[in-house]
Amino acid sequence: AQRLLPPADLTLLLDIAPETSLARKRAARDKFERDLPLLSRVRASYTRQAAAAGWQLVDGTRTPEQVRDDILSAVRAR
């Protein structure tokens, strides 16, 4: 179904290491959030995709305000 959609002008990837995400969310993690090897593979896959044109990698380890500013800058640049 996604292949029927028009291509995105910009795709943002908020990147964060699985270990960092687990440290941020210590309780109420689902089975996928507890699977570090899976999270690492998913992150690697998205990071490879983010090398393509139209993608912008955003450092998700920064403060919420810094992440917001990075996103706004990326959108404004497009």
C-alpha positions in Angstrom: 0.0 0.0 0.0 2.9 2.4 0.7 4.1 2.0 -2.8 0.9 3.6 -4.0 1.5 6.8 -2.0 3.4 9.7 -3.5 7.0 9.9 -2.5 7.7 12.0 0.6 9.5 15.4 0.3 11.4 14.7 3.5 11.7 11.7 5.8 13.0 12.3 9.3 14.7 9.6 11.3 15.0 10.4 15.0 18.1 8.2 15.8 18.8 6.9 19.2 20.8 3.9 20.3 18.6 1.0 21.7 20.6 1.1 25.0 19.8 4.8 25.4 16.1 4.3 24.7 16.0 1.5 27.3 17.6 3.7 29.8 14.9 6.4 29.1 12.0 3.9 29.4 12.7 1.6 32.2 9.1 0.4 32.9 6.2 -0.9 30.8 8.4 -2.0 27.9 6.7 -4.4 25.4 8.5 -7.5 24.1 10.0 -5.6 21.1 11.3 -2.8 23.4 13.1 -5.5 25.5 14.8 -7.1 22.5 18.1 -5.3 22.1 19.4 -7.4 19.2 16.2 -6.7 17.3 16.3 -3.0 18.0 19.9 -2.8 16.9 19.0 -4.5 13.6 16.1 -2.2 13.0 18.2 0.8 13.8 20.9 -0.3 11.3 18.3 -0.9 8.6 16.8 2.6 9.1 20.3 4.2 9.3 21.1 2.6 5.9 17.9 3.9 4.4 18.6 7.4 5.8 21.7 7.6 3.6 19.3 8.1 0.6 18.2 11.4 -0.8 15.2 12.9 0.9 16.1 11.5 4.4 17.4 13.6 7.3 18.9 11.9 10.3 18.1 13.7 13.6 20.1 12.9 16.8 17.4 11.8 19.2 19.7 11.8 22.2 19.6 15.5 22.4 17.1 17.5 24.5 13.5 17.7 23.3 14.1 21.3 22.5 17.2 20.6 20.4 15.5 17.8 18.6 12.6 20.1 17.8 15.0 22.7 16.5 16.8 20.2 14.3 13.4 19.1 12.9 12.3 22.6 12.2 15.6 23.4 10.5 15.4 20.3 8.3 11.8 21.2 7.3 12.6 24.8 6.6 15.6 23.8 4.5 13.3 21.8 2.2 
